[in-house]
Amino acid sequence: MQNKLLQTPDGVRDTYDIECKKKRKIIDKLHHVLELYSYHDIETPTFEFFDIFNRDRGSAPSNEMYKFFDRDNNTLVLRPDITPSIARCVAKYYSDEELPIRLCYTGNTYTNTRKLQGKLKEITQIGAELINDDSTAADAEIIATVIDCFIELGIAEFQIEIGQIDYFKGLVAESGITNEAELQIREYINIKNFFGLEEYLNKLDIDDNLKLAFMSFDSLFGGADMLDTAERLVSNQVSLDAVNRLRRVYKALCCYGYEKYIGFDLSMLNGYNYYTGIIFRGYTYGTGDAVLKGGRYNNLLKQFGKDAPSIGFAFSVEELIMAMSRQNIDIEVSYSNTVILYDIENQEPAISFGMNLRSRNKKIELIRKSHRKSLEDYLEYAKREHFSGMMYFKDERTIAVYDLLNDEVSEVDIYNL
């Protein structure tokens, strides 16, 4: 029973000591980039009413949410996604604003799904939302922000893959297929089963050119030149407009000088009901999943009462930590804390000295020495807990100063410090 009390549930874990410091450092670096792009912080509740995240909003299915009830028998959920919460806030607090709104956030999301076996069900996200701007310039700026985030972290090898939901939707509308057929075709494309897709398409009464276009999703990825191929495969205006929009976004990204980080993948159809146009993923070495996901969701805010185009993204901090660790990218953390150790007879000068240092923004841990512990015990503790130094009051004015980073020791007069 005692051992069970020390365990965490499946899918969640403790983060402590150096790992926690590194996680906070990564978040600080990413937040710095978002501030440079003039994003303003917003915090939303960890749990909200179920309807905020129901399937019509594009969030997780009901059986993948952590649900519970309040005293009034309202169904509440731990948020599986932060974007719908921000959409609710914008509709509530920025209902009359027509110019661009830039908001950023950091928070945990919770997804209770068997599909994530071996992966965390509670993850930390940091992301941004750009609202009231439907331009290709906004699409490009969001992606440029993402690229700057990777660069800020020191990740040199990464790729942003860009898709366009409307390209597929245009083909569906042109073919006139049923909703059931649409779902089946999309599933075959998502799981890359193009043998199954070909067999299924041959059973449908649609034009051969459209069958070819659907089958071509297995090759509609690569650089900007691929967009020419995608354009030749279609004749409907929705798909053509989707390709042209991607070209304009790419042209804007070239103005940033970021074209080398960009690839295209029109078979990217994840979040099909959530996104309304451009969709993108960020990949780097050392992790089996995208560390960054985002896209345009022009219909979401409308469900909360504000008709406003929007685009956003979110980084998975845990995936970033894993990738950076496997790429041997050092996450520098500060070891500036100092232990002040004293015997009871030197308590008054030690506390006074420690408080004085704290008033000068020094990080101090005061410890009264136990007669059951030796000086070496405390030195080992300070090293183990990553303190940069330790000061030991030998008397009311003489201090032994231990530089733990350089393994040096000296004696100083307190009044000379």
Secondary structure, DSSP 8 states (H G I E B T S, - for coil): -HHHHT---TT-----HHHHHHHHHHHHHHHHHHHHTT-EE----SEEEGGGGSGGGT---GGGS-EEE-TT--EEEE-S-SHHHHHHHHHHHSTT--S-EEEEEEEEEE---GGGTTS-SEEEEEEEEEES--SHHHHHHHHHHHHHHHHHTT--SEEEEEEEHHHHHHHHHHHT--HHHHHHHHHHHHTT-HHHHHHHHTTS---HHHHHHHHGGGT-EESTTHHHHHHHT--SHHHHHHHHHHHHHHHHHHHHT-GGGEEEETT--TTTTT--SEEEEEEETT-SS-SEEEEE-TTTGGGGT----EEEEEEEHHHHHHHHHHTT---------EEEEE-GGGHHHHHHHHHHHHHTT--EEEEE--TTS-HHHHHHHHHHTT-SEEEEESSSSEEEEEETTTTEEEEEEGGG-
